[in-house]
Amino acid sequence: MEPPPPPELRFLKLLVASLAGVMIAGILAIVALLALRLPGAPVPLALPEGLALPPGARAEAVSFGRDWVVVLAETAGDGAEALVYDRATGALLRRIRLEPSPD
């Protein structure tokens, strides 16, 4: 028959077990907070059906507003333009020619 472990060893075993439990609870809490606070997949923005670039234009960037869509386009021979479209109908509202800064 083995003698019982000294009280210090029993206390040390209790501390190690409680530390393991606290670490597991902390990891579970972090995972739960990340799952609750991180957003899901972003909802893709729908482009208007009738959105058509002018002939010879190539889209470089797109930006969305509440009621409009801006397409930064490189046009053959004309340089860069910002094309403003109505988001609901896809109608071209305005063409803004972009010129390089004089710097």
Summary of the structure (lengths in Angstrom):
residues: 103
radius of gyration: 31.3
end to end distance: 91.4
largest distance: 96.6
contacts: 201
relative contact order: 0.12
helix: 30%
strand: 30%
